[in-house]
Amino acid sequence: MSQHPRRPGSSPILSYEDANQALQTKRMIPFCLIRYPLEMSQMSQSKTISANSDDVTAIELNPLLQRTASSSQTTLIPSSSPQHDGTAATLALVRHDLKPHTPIPLSDVLSRNAVQVSLPILDRHISILQLPNFPASASEEGSTLGKGKGSAPTVAIFPPMERLSGTTLVNLENNAKVAPAWRNRQSIFSSLLNVALGITGSSAIASFYSVQGLIDTLQIFALILSTFFSHGAKPDEHWRTLFLKTIPNTLALNFASSLVQSLILLVVFMSIAGILLFFWSRMTQACYSVVMPEGLQSTQFLKNSWAVAIVTFILTVIYLPLSTMAVHVLVWSDDLWAIPNPYLNGTITPTVDPLGPPDQYRNPLDFCYTSTMLRNEINYAPVVVLLAVICFLGLTIWFPIHLHIAIRRVTPKVDRFTELGAPRSNSDMDREYQRLLGRDRNPLNFLYSGFRRGWATYEAIYLFAKLTTLLLTAVIDPDNCLFRTAARDKVLVARQILLLIAMLVFFTMQCVYAPFMDPVNNASEWFSRLNYVLTSAASLAVALNIPGQDIFNGPVLYVIYIVTYGLSFYFMFINMSVTHRLVKRLARRIDFSIDIFSPRLDLSPTSPHTKRRIWQEALSTLLLTDEDCRIPKTQRMEYKQSRDGEYPPYLLHFAGSPGERHVENLKILREVGAVAYTKAVALVSGPDYTWFRNLEETIQKHFVGPDLYWKPYGVKPRNCTRFFGNSWWIPFPPTLVIRYDDGPELVLSEVRDLEHYVQQNSSEDILRKRQLRMALRALDGQIVRWPYDHIHYVGDRGKFCCCGRRYAAETSIHYQSCVFYIKRDGHVQWEGLDLGSGFDVELTYAKKVQVSGTIIGLTDDYEITEPLARFLSMNEQLIPGSLSYIEAVLHNYRRHLRKECERKRATLSYRFLTAVYDQPREPRGLSESAIEIESDERVRRLMAGNVNIFEITYDRLCAVSKSELATWWYIFWC
C-alpha cells in the first residue's frame, strides 16, 4: 500500500494518533490498512454481515475463531534482527491487550469523505514485500486469447474455480438448480399476488409475509377508518369518501353495502371458504401427521406443498372480509336495513311516518332481521343469519384455532437440556431453535419460520387481533340493531376508547416482543400498529368533539392515510430480494460471511478461512465438476436423517459417484461435528480396524432388520415393555438405531453398547424368542386353526336406572378358524414384505369379532406357554413355506444394505475428508496419500491428473499464509 499523497485543497494527512483522536471526535477518516487486527475491530458490529454461500460451504475441522480467555491485538512492526537478503523485512509479533475503548462505527471509517490516515512504516513495509510468482495454468478447453498463431492460452487465475461458471458449489452439492418461473412454486405464488419477487435468493417465508403483512395492514386500517363515517359525512365530500372509504374498503375486499350485495357476496365467499377449509384441513392433517420413517427411507411430505401456501394465504386474506359480512349480518347493521337509517339525526326514538297501510307494511321501526317491510313478501333474513352463523363458527372461530393447533404440532421443539444433561440458556435455546428450523422440511414451515422462538403461532394470533378489531368496530356501533336505541355519542366514544386501548395493547406487544426474525418485518409491523393507534386516537378526538376536530378529521387523517399505505407498500418492496441486491449495489456495500474485523479472527498459517477458500473449495470443485466423479444430473440428494440430530445422516439412493460420497462426507461433518467425525475415522481406519470390521459385519449380516432385541443397561426407555423392534445400521459414524415395537427409538453409537447388542441377540434365550416371533410372522395373513367361543349378549346391555343390566340373556357362537394378523406401527417394505416395527397379534373370526393374541397364550416376554405351544402345533404345517420366504427376503434386505455400505466405502473413503480435504500438502505427497487410501480408479485419476492445479493451489495457500497481513488481506478480498 502506497502512502497517500496530499491533494490540493484536501485535508492534511494525519498521523495515527491524530487520526484516532479525530475519529473519537466524530471526524471522518477513511479506512486504510491500520495495524491489524484493528484497535477498532469491535466496530464490526455495525457492519452488515450476510449469510451467503460461505455459511453453507464452511466445512472446517477446526473452529473458525480462536477463542482465548482475553482478547489481544497483534501489531506488525519491522523486526530488529538483521535481514537475510536485504530486500524482505521480517516481522515480529507484538501482542497488546485490548484496553477498554469506544468502538468506532465502520461507516465512519470507510466513509468516502473521511480524513486520510498516514501509516508510513506500514506502507513502507508493504512496498518492499515481494509478490508471489505462480505458474500459469491454461484452461481445460485449451481456448486462446485472440486468434491466429502464437496466441497465448487462456490462463485461469484461480484454477479450478473457472469450472464453476454459471453455477456455485452449493448448487453442485445439492445437485439442483433454481427452477424456472413456470414451474417454481415461489414464483407462481408471487405472480398470483402480482408481486415481482426474484426467483433466486428469495425464500417462501419472505414472499408470504411481505404480502401478507400488506393485506393485514390494509384490512385493519380500513376497519379503523370506517369509524370516522360513524360521526357523519357530508354528501358533497366525494373525494373524502373516495379516499377514506371506497379505496380502503376495495383494497380490504369489503364490497358489501346492501342486503342483496351482502347476501350474494356472503354465499360466494362462504362457498369458496368452505371448499378451501376442507382442502386446507386435509392438507394440514397430512402435514402434522408426518412421522420420520424407520429404516433407511426418506421422509415423505405432502407432494403439493405449494398448494398449502396458496390455500393458507387465500384463507387469511378472505378471513376479515367474510367475517365482517357475517358479523354485520348477526348484529344486522344499517347496511341491511330495509329503510334509510332514521337514527342519523341523533335521536334515540325517531319519528318515522308509516310506510303504508298497516295491514301491508310493518312498523317503520320494525326493520331488524327482516329483508323486506312488506308483510306478504318472503323474509330472507333467517336464511342469511343462518349462513352468517355457520360462517362465523366455521371460518371466524374455527380457522384461527385450527391454525394455531396445526402450527403448534409441527413447530420444532427445543429440549431444555443438552444431550449431556446440561441446561440450555435462552441464547442456546434460540440457536438450537434456529438449527432445527434450518433442518425442518415440513410444508407448513412458511407459517412459522419467520418468527422467533415462542412466537411460531403469531399468524394465528394476528387473526384473533383482526377479530378483536372487527368485533369492536362492528358490534359496538349505534347503527346496528343491538345499540340503535342507545345514546349515539356515548356508544361512539365507548367504541373509540375500547378500540384505542386494543390498538395500544397490540402496539405495546410489538414494541416489547418484536416476534419477527427479520428486522424489516418488525419495522413494518411497528409502523402499521403505530398507525392503528394514531388513527384510533384521531377518531376518538372527533367522537369527543374537541376543539379543532376539523384538523384531526382532515389533514391529520390524510397524513396517517398516506403514511399507512405508503409504508406498507414500501416495506413490501424493500423486502424483495431484487431490491436487496439493488440497494446493495447502489450503496456499494460489501457483505462478509465472517467477522473479518474481530480481534479473535484466526490468522495463523493454519487459518481455516484460507484453507477453506483456497484448498478445500478447489478440491470440492474438482470432485463435483470432473466428468468421471461428478454427481449424475438426475440424481436427487436425499438423506435419511433424524429431526433433532439423534443419529448421523445417511445418503439414500446412492448412484455410485465419488461426488455423492464427498458431499455425504461434508453433510456428516456438518451434522456430527469435527470431534465425532475424527473419532469415527480413527475407529474405522486405526489399529483396531480389523476387530471393529468383524463386529460391523456381524451386525450387518445377522442383526439388522425386524425382531431384534436390545435391553439397555440402567435407565429403560419410557413406555417400552417388550424391548424388541426393527433396527438399521448407519456405517459412519458407526451407529445402530432401533425402533421398538412399543414406539420409542434408541440410538447405539458406543462400541461397548454395540458389543452388548450382539451378545444379547446371540444368547440362547433371545434366539428362542426371535425364532418364536419369526414363526408367528410366517402365519401373518393366513387362516389358522384355533377354536374360540364368542359370547354375545342379547338385548340392551346398558344400565337401567343405575341398577345393572336390563337384560342378562347371552348367546355363544363357536368358531374353529380365524385369520391371523400382525399389526405393525412402522412400515419398511422390501420385496413385498413389511419389515416394520410393531408386533400386535390379532385374530379375526368375523367382521366384528377380533381378539388379541392373549387367547393363544402370547405374552410380552414371548415365553412358550402351554396354549401357545398347542397353537403352534395345530398350525405347524403352515409355517415352513412362509418362513423360508421371510428368511430369504430378510437375507436379501441385509445383503443389499451391506453391499451399499461397502460400495460407498470403496467409492470414496470417510478418511478422505481428514487425510486429503483437510490436510493441504505438496502435490506429490498428496497424490501418494490419496492413492494409498483410495481404491476407486476415478478418484486416483483425478488426484494424479491434476497435479498442476494442486501445485498452484498449494503455492497460493503458502503465499497467503506467510504473514497475518497477507492472510487478512486475502480473506478481506476473497
Protein Blocks (a to p, Z undefined) as FASTA:
>chain_A
ZZddddehiacdddfklmmmmmmnopacdddddddddfklmmmmmpccdddfklmmmccf
bdfbdcdfbdcdddddddfbdcfklpaccdddddddddddddddfklmmpckbccdddfk
lmmmmmmpccddddddddfklpaededehiacdddfbacklmmgoiafklmmnopacddf
klcfklmmmmmnopacdfehpafklmmmmmmmmmmmmmmmmmmmmmmmmnopafklmmlm
mmmmmmmmmmnopabfbfklmmmmmmmmmmmmmmmmmmmmmmmmmmmmpccdehjddddd
dfklmlmmmmmmmmmmmmmmmmmmmmmmmnopaklpcbdcfklnopabdcdddfbdfklp
ccfklmghiabfbfkbccfklmmmmmmmmmmmmmmmmmmmmmmmmmmmmpccddfbdfko
pacdfklmmmmmmmmmmmpccfklmmmmmpcehilmmmmmmmmmmmmmmmmmmmmcckbf
klmmpcfklmmmmmmmmmmmmmmmmmmmmmmnomafblklmmmmmmmmmmmmmmmmmmmm
mmnopghklmmmmmmmmmmmmmmmmmmmmmmmmmpmklmmmmmmmnopacdfbdfkbfkb
cfbfklfklmmmmmmmmmmmmmmmgmklmccfklccdddddfkopaccddehiehiaklm
mmmmmmmmmmnommlmmmmmmmmmmmklmmmmmmmmmmmmmmgcehiacddehjadehia
klpacddddfbacddddddfklpacddfbfklmmmmmmmmmpmklmmmmmmmmmmmmmgo
iacdddddddddehjfbdehhiajfbfcdcddddfbdcdddddfbdcdeehiafbecjdd
cddfbfklccdfklnopafkopacfklmmmmmmmmmmmmmmmmmmmmmmmmmmmmmmmmm
mmmmmmpcfklmmmmmmmgcdfklmmmmmmmmpcbfklmmmmmmmmmmmmmmmmmmmmmm
mpmklmmmmmmmZZ
